[in-house]
Amino acid sequence: MNTTGRDGTKPARTKKTVSSPDHDLPKHRLVFEQLYREIQSGRYKVQARLPSEAELGKSFNASRITIARAMNELQRLGIVSRRAGAGTVVLPRASISGRVFGLLIPDLGRTEIFEPICQGMMRSPLSSSHSLLWGHTMDEDAHQENEAEQLCHQYVAQKVSGVFFAPLEYTDQKDAVNTRIAKALNAAGIPIVLLDRCFEPYPERSKCDLVGIDNRRTGYMVTSHLLRLGVRRIAFIAKPKSAATVDARVAGYREAMYAAGVCVDKDMLRRGFPEDPAFVQKTLETCRPEAIVCANDLTAAQLMQTLSDLGVRVPEQIRVAGIDDVKYASLLPVPLTTHHQNCAEIGAIAMITMLERIDRLELPARDILLQTHLVIRKSCGSDLGPIHR
């Protein structure tokens, strides 16, 4: 029996299931990716009409709002056209297939968020018709700076279609090197999508698209959680020469403290190395903190190890929270309370952003900030209950 419709497509009659290795991907992203795969595979051919939103909602067991968001992403990328009365029609995509993009991520292998970001980028169905060039990273800071610039020049010479750039962090000349890299790519007419952070000092902003999280809000939310537990003496620890994202997290921390009516002593913001016992000991003596918000999970993990070496118990004597929710956060001797960011989704959205930028160079620079959520574990002492005064 012939089940093909008049336009060459098959009617959506059976329930679809959508799956992904990233269980926390939003449903509309899963719907988008499955529809994209079906378009790429030829199930829905050029000029074919897709089923209606109502039909797709039944097929995917999803709400109309979810289906509409998925369809809007397909439309923004020029994969389909949507017109009232004409439905949703598949458009030709040959003009943007087979592009080569460069990954310029000096901290890959050193900062834990970038591996899952790259994995999310590669797993995106939008990457299937394009190539991603990876650059090698080195451990020594001076070599890292030189290699980042060399890789930039290689991408310019190869005339890549775009570069995904995570600016350098922690190195002595990071600001100058990051600026030179951006200028070189801009001079060559190569679009840049920034990952996680901008290279301009907070609150300044470059003219490149950025995909990441709302770091100020994240700092606010983590600090607010500790405040709700009755803690008032909260310190913030970050490493020297951190990226501008950390400054935004500090701003959120300060804002939460002010909103709670707590005066923020300047000594409560500490810049140093959490693996250094002398720095941590001085922080304890100077600040007398009841809790510490760390700029990221690595800082928190190193701090908790140092506190343990100093005989300070977490969370009984001091509460600790991080930001990022990297893969080992739940596996630490004291599981870490933190704010989760969906790194795989950042990678997938970065690919969408790059393709949109190539199609529409006139668009203003955009901050595309994904939602985060608090993950409560033992390190914040929530199971101890609020502090009573």
C-alpha positions in Angstrom: 0.0 0.0 0.0 1.3 3.4 -1.0 1.6 5.7 2.1 3.4 8.6 0.4 1.5 11.9 0.4 1.0 14.1 -2.7 4.1 16.1 -2.0 6.4 13.1 -1.6 6.5 13.0 2.1 5.2 10.4 4.5 2.4 11.4 6.9 3.3 11.6 10.6 1.2 8.8 12.0 3.4 6.8 14.4 4.9 8.2 17.6 8.5 9.2 17.3 11.0 9.0 20.1 13.9 11.4 20.2 17.1 10.5 22.1 20.5 12.0 22.8 23.5 11.2 24.8 22.9 14.5 26.6 19.8 13.8 28.7 19.4 17.4 29.7 19.1 18.8 26.2 15.8 20.7 25.8 13.0 18.9 24.0 12.8 21.4 21.2 16.5 20.8 20.4 15.9 17.1 20.2 13.0 17.7 17.8 15.0 20.1 15.8 17.9 17.7 15.4 15.7 14.8 14.4 13.9 16.9 11.8 17.2 18.2 10.5 18.5 14.6 10.1 15.4 13.6 8.3 15.8 16.6 5.9 19.5 15.7 5.4 18.7 12.1 4.7 16.2 13.0 2.0 13.1 11.8 3.8 11.8 15.4 3.3 13.1 16.5 -0.1 13.7 20.1 -1.4 10.3 21.8 -1.8 8.6 19.1 0.2 6.1 20.3 2.8 6.6 19.2 6.4 3.7 18.0 8.5 1.8 20.7 10.4 2.8 21.7 13.9 -0.2 19.8 15.3 0.8 16.6 13.4 4.4 16.9 14.5 3.2 17.5 18.1 1.4 14.2 18.1 4.3 12.5 16.3 6.9 13.7 18.8 4.6 13.7 21.8 5.5 17.4 22.3 3.6 20.6 22.8 2.9 23.1 20.1 5.3 25.6 21.7 8.1 23.0 21.6 7.4 22.2 17.9 7.2 25.9 17.0 10.6 26.5 18.7 12.2 23.7 16.7 10.7 24.9 13.5 11.8 28.5 14.1 15.4 27.3 14.5 15.1 25.5 11.1 13.7 28.6 9.6 16.4 30.9 11.0 19.1 28.7 9.5 17.4 28.8 6.1 16.6 25.1 6.1 12.9 25.7 5.7 10.6 28.5 4.8 7.3 29.1 6.7 4.4 31.1 5.3 0.9 31.4 6.4 -1.3 29.3 4.2 1.6 27.6 2.5 3.0 25.6 5.4 6.6 24.7 6.1 8.7 23.9 3.0 12.2 22.5 2.7 14.7 24.9 1.0 17.9 24.0 -0.9 21.0 24.0 1.3 23.8 23.5 -1.1 25.1 27.0 -0.7 26.4 26.5 2.9 27.5 22.8 2.8 31.0 21.6 3.0 32.5 24.5 5.0 35.6 24.3 7.1 35.6 25.8 10.6 38.6 26.2 12.9 38.6 25.6 16.7 40.9 27.9 18.5 40.6 26.8 22.1 43.9 27.2 23.9 42.5 25.9 27.2 41.2 22.6 25.7 42.5 19.9 28.0 43.1 22.3 30.8 39.7 23.8 31.4 37.1 21.1 31.8 34.1 22.8 30.1 35.6 22.9 26.6 35.8 19.2 25.8 32.0 18.7 26.3 31.4 21.9 24.3 33.4 20.6 21.4 31.6 17.2 21.7 28.3 19.0 21.5 29.4 20.9 18.5 30.5 17.7 16.7 27.4 15.8 17.6 25.2 18.5 16.2 23.5 17.3 13.0 24.4 20.7 11.5 28.1 19.7 11.7 27.6 16.6 9.5 28.2 18.5 6.2 31.0 20.6 7.5 34.6 20.1 8.8 36.1 21.1 12.1 39.8 21.7 12.4 41.3 21.1 15.8 44.5 22.8 17.1 47.0 21.2 19.5 47.3 22.7 22.9 50.4 23.0 25.2 50.7 23.2 28.9 53.2 26.0 29.4 51.7 29.5 29.3 54.3 31.1 27.1 54.0 28.3 24.5 50.2 28.5 24.8 50.2 32.2 23.8 52.6 31.6 20.8 50.7 28.5 19.7 47.3 30.3 19.8 48.7 33.1 17.5 50.3 30.5 15.1 47.1 28.6 14.9 45.2 31.8 14.1 47.6 32.5 11.2 47.2 29.0 10.0 43.4 29.4 9.9 43.8 32.7 8.0 46.1 31.0 5.5 43.7 28.2 5.0 40.8 30.6 4.5 38.5 28.8 6.9 34.8 29.8 6.9 34.8 30.8 10.5 36.6 30.3 13.9 35.2 29.2 17.2 37.4 31.1 19.7 37.7 30.6 23.5 40.1 33.5 24.5 43.2 32.8 26.6 42.9 32.8 30.3 45.5 33.0 33.2 48.6 33.9 30.9 50.6 37.0 31.3 49.9 38.5 27.9 46.4 37.1 27.4 44.7 40.4 26.7 47.2 41.5 24.1 47.3 38.0 22.4 43.5 37.7 22.4 43.1 41.1 20.8 45.7 40.4 18.1 44.0 37.1 17.3 40.6 38.8 16.9 42.0 41.6 14.8 43.8 39.1 12.5 40.6 37.1 11.9 38.5 40.2 11.4 41.0 41.6 8.9 40.8 38.3 7.0 37.0 38.5 6.9 36.6 35.4 9.0 33.6 35.3 11.3 34.3 34.6 15.0 31.9 32.9 17.5 33.3 33.3 21.0 32.8 30.3 23.4 32.1 30.9 27.1 33.8 34.3 27.3 34.7 37.6 25.7 38.3 38.8 25.3 37.3 42.4 26.3 37.5 43.1 30.1 34.1 43.0 31.8 31.8 44.9 31.3 33.2 45.8 27.9 32.0 43.8 24.9 33.6 42.9 21.6 31.7 42.9 18.3 31.8 39.1 18.0 28.9 36.7 18.7 29.2 34.9 22.1 27.6 31.7 23.2 27.8 30.9 26.9 25.9 31.5 30.2 24.7 34.5 32.1 27.7 34.6 34.5 26.4 37.5 36.6 23.1 35.7 37.2 25.0 32.5 38.0 27.2 34.2 40.6 24.0 35.8 42.1 22.2 32.5 42.3 25.0 30.5 44.0 25.5 33.2 46.5 21.8 33.5 47.2 21.6 29.8 48.0 24.2 30.2 50.7 22.5 33.3 52.1 19.2 31.4 52.3 21.0 28.9 54.5 21.7 31.7 57.0 25.3 32.3 56.0 26.4 35.9 56.0 30.2 35.9 55.9 30.7 34.6 52.4 34.1 35.0 50.6 34.7 34.7 46.9 37.9 33.0 45.6 39.3 33.3 42.1 42.6 32.7 40.5 44.7 35.6 39.2 44.4 36.6 35.6 41.0 34.9 35.2 38.8 35.5 32.2 36.1 38.2 32.2 33.5 35.6 33.0 34.9 35.5 36.5 34.5 39.3 36.9 30.8 38.9 35.9 30.4 36.1 38.5 32.0 38.4 41.1 29.5 41.1 40.2 26.6 38.6 40.7 28.1 37.6 44.1 28.3 41.3 45.2 24.7 42.0 43.9 23.3 39.0 45.9 25.1 40.2 49.1 23.8 43.7 48.7 20.3 42.5 47.9 20.3 40.6 51.2 21.5 43.6 53.1 25.0 42.2 53.8 27.9 44.6 53.5 30.6 43.2 51.2 34.0 43.8 52.7 36.7 44.2 50.0 38.8 41.6 51.8 36.2 39.0 51.1 37.1 38.9 47.5 40.3 36.9 47.3 42.6 36.4 44.3 45.1 33.6 44.7 45.8 29.9 44.1 43.5 27.6 46.1 46.1 24.8 46.1 48.5 27.1 48.0 48.1 26.4 51.8 49.5 29.8 52.8 47.0 31.6 50.6 44.1 29.6 52.0 45.3 29.9 55.6 45.5 33.7 55.2 42.1 33.8 53.7 40.7 31.9 56.7 42.4 34.2 59.2 41.6 37.5 57.3 38.0 36.8 56.2 36.8 34.3 58.9 34.3 33.0 56.2 31.4 30.8 57.0 31.2 29.9 53.3 33.2 30.4 50.1 31.9 30.8 46.5 34.5 29.7 44.0 34.9 31.1 40.5 34.6 27.6 39.1 34.6 23.9 40.1 38.3 23.4 39.6 39.0 26.2 42.1 36.5 24.6 44.5 38.0 21.1 44.2 41.5 22.4 44.8 40.3 24.6 47.7 38.5 21.7 49.4 41.6 19.5 49.1 43.7 22.3 50.7 41.1 22.8 53.5 41.2 19.1 54.2 45.0 19.2 54.4 44.7 22.1 56.9 42.2 20.1 59.0 39.2 22.2 58.1 36.0 20.1 57.6 33.6 20.8 54.7 30.8 21.6 55.2 30.8 21.3 59.0 33.3 24.2 59.5 33.0 26.0 56.2 30.6 25.6 53.3 31.9 25.6 49.7 30.1 26.1 46.3 31.4 26.2 42.7 30.2 27.0 39.3 30.1 24.8 36.1 29.1 21.3 37.3 32.0 19.6 35.6 31.9 15.8 35.4 33.9 15.1 38.6 31.9 17.6 40.8 29.7 14.8 42.1 32.6 12.5 42.6 34.7 14.6 45.0 35.2 13.3 48.6 32.6 15.9 49.5 30.3 16.2 46.5 30.2 19.8 45.3 27.2 22.1 45.2 27.5 24.1 42.0 25.6 25.7 39.1 25.2 23.5 36.1 25.8 24.7 32.6 24.9 22.5 29.6 28.2 22.5 27.8 27.0 20.2 25.0 24.2 22.6 24.3 26.6 25.5 24.2 28.5 23.7 21.4 25.3 22.9 19.4 24.1 26.5 19.7 27.5 27.8 18.7 27.3 25.9 15.4 23.8 27.4 14.8 25.2 30.9 15.6 28.1 30.5 13.2 25.9 29.4 10.3 23.5 32.3 11.0 26.4 34.8 11.1 27.7 33.5 7.7 24.3 33.9 6.2 23.7 37.3 7.7 26.9 39.3 8.2 24.9 42.4 8.9 23.4 41.1 12.2 24.5 43.0 15.3 26.8 41.1 17.7 24.8 38.8 20.0 25.1 37.3 23.5 23.4 34.0 23.4 23.2 32.9 27.0 21.9 29.5 28.0 20.0 28.8 31.2 21.8 27.2 34.2 20.4 25.6 37.3 21.6 25.0 40.9 22.8 21.5 41.8 22.7 21.0 45.6 25.2 18.5 47.0 26.8 18.1 50.4 29.6 20.8 50.2 27.1 23.7 50.9 25.9 22.0 54.1 22.2 22.3 53.2 21.6 19.1 55.1 22.9 20.8 58.2 20.0 23.2 58.0 20.2 27.0 58.4 22.5 28.7 60.8 20.6 30.0 63.8 21.8 33.2 65.5 
